Amino acid sequence: MMRAAVWYNNRDVRIEEMPVPEIGPGELLVRVEASGICGSDVMEWYRLNRAPLVLGHEISGKVVEVGEGVRLYKKGDRVAVAHHVPCNTCDYCLNDRHTICDTLRNTNFYPGGFAQYVRLPAINVDRGVFLLPDHVSYEEATFVEPVACVLRGQRLAQMQPGKSVLVIGSGIAGLLHAHLARRMGASLVIATDVNPFRLAAAQRFGALAAIHAGDDVPGEVRRLNQGRLADLVIVCTGAQSANVQALSCVERGGTVLFFAPTDPGVTIPVSINELFFRNDITLTTSYAGSPADYQGALELIGAGAISVQQMITHRLPLEKAGDGFQLVAGGGNSIKVIIEPWK
């Protein structure tokens, strides 16, 4: 038997016993050493109709059992693991749109990262396992998945050196975007939030200026950017006001990347003439990461190009997983919360 944190809702997370998964040919059993709580884990509207669930997809661990036919991995390997993997052969995948592949949307490991063990199906073993260099800790490896998502988003938004970047929302996704944009050579990175703790964190991780979201954000961006708005605006919060604000902060010819989902039914007004016809604005989105993005993220982390260790504010045992969900759902003075199932 093993222990798992079973999610019923954000205020009801129970530690329950369940059988250790049995593996078959081509599969792996991984002992979970660390698992990050993602902002998407606390989106109740997205998950309540499927509860109870064992969540957790930002995981790292050690291979403890190897199924028949597996040649690339062995017992004792330290790994980061992708929960969703693409087919690599459909039209979406062949056009670098792996994250809208039907296979990616229907694959997962079992039962979830907030458990002591997970079973990796053969398709995940084939294209969703990444060996960790000795110097990359299990904690750091929990960032492979979120960094992969950020890396993909900035690539799709055509982030390039010399661009000015505004990040709206300074939770963990916003901080990673600000940090990566700065490391990618952005000429100016500005971040917003309503939380003073997160505004201070944004400046520690790459933002040259941090603005309260209730202030005159477009005016402040112009003041800081020689009279221009931002070349790239990245929205990392689902708040409707933030998504509307983004449209008033992007420079002619610029791009808005909507990186965070909203609540169901949220819409924003879009002027075809002002945004598109006259000003050539690009609105785009990004979801998840491909295997190549995971590998790129691991290489960035391994090279020390992204300082993820400093973003961890809380490390909790499995028994405190409910507290972790409350920390992430409430924001407050937390950035990255990690669950360690064996502590």
C-alpha positions, 0 to 999 in steps of 0.5 A: 500500500501507499499514501496519496493526497486525494483532492475533493476540493481546495478545502478538503484534501484527505490522506488515503491509502491505496494500492501501489500501482502494478506495471506492465510491459513497457511501463515504469514505476516511479517513486515520487520524491517531489511534486509541485502544486500548480495554479491549475491544481486549485481551479475548482471549476475545472475539476470538481465534477471529476473529484475525488482525484489524486492531482499533481503533474510537476513531478520528479522521482526515482525509477523503482521498477522497470517493465518488460521491454524497457531499454532506455531506463533502469532501476535507480534512474533519477527522472522528471516525467511528463504527464501528457505526451503527444502522438508525434504523427498527427497534423498538429504534431507535424506542425509543432502544435503538439499541445493540441494533439488528441493523444496529449489530451488523453494521456496521463500517469497514474494516479497523480503526483501527490502520491508516493508512487506513480505508474508511467504508461508505455507511451509516457515512457517512450516520450515523456521521461527525462533523465536528471543530471546529478547536479539537478535536485528533485526540487529543481526538477519539479520546475521542468514542466512549468518552465517547459510551458513558459518556454513554449509560450514565449517561442509561440509569441516570438519573444526575441532579444531587445523586446520590451515585455510586460508580465501581468500577474506575478504568481509562479507563471508570471515570475518564470516568464519575467525571469526567462524574458530577462535571460532571453535578452529583453530590453525591459521587463515590467511586472504587475500584481496586486500583492506586494510580496509578489511585486517584490519577488518579480523584481528579484527574478528579473523585472526592472520595474513592478507596478501595482495592477490598480495603477495606470499601467499603460501610463507607467509602461510608457514612462519606463519605455521611452514613450512606447507600450510593450512589444510583448504582453504576457497575461498570467492571471485569469482575471477579466480586468487583467485581460482587458488591461493587456489590450491597452498595454501593447505597442503597435505591431506587438503581441499579447500572449494569454497564458492563463485560463479564465473562469468559464464564460469570461469574454473581453471586448476586442475592437477589430479596427483598433487592434488588428486593422489599424495597429497590427496586434497579434493575440495568441495563446499557449497551453502546456509543453511538448517533449522538446520543450521539456528537454529544453527546460531541463537544459536551462535548469541544469545550466543554471540559466533559470534560478528556480531553487530560489522560487521555492517558498514552502516544502511540505510533507504529504500530510500537509498537502491540504495546507499547500492547496490553501497556500496556492489558492490564497496567493499570499506570501507563497510562490512555489509550494512543493509536496515531498511524499516521503518526508 
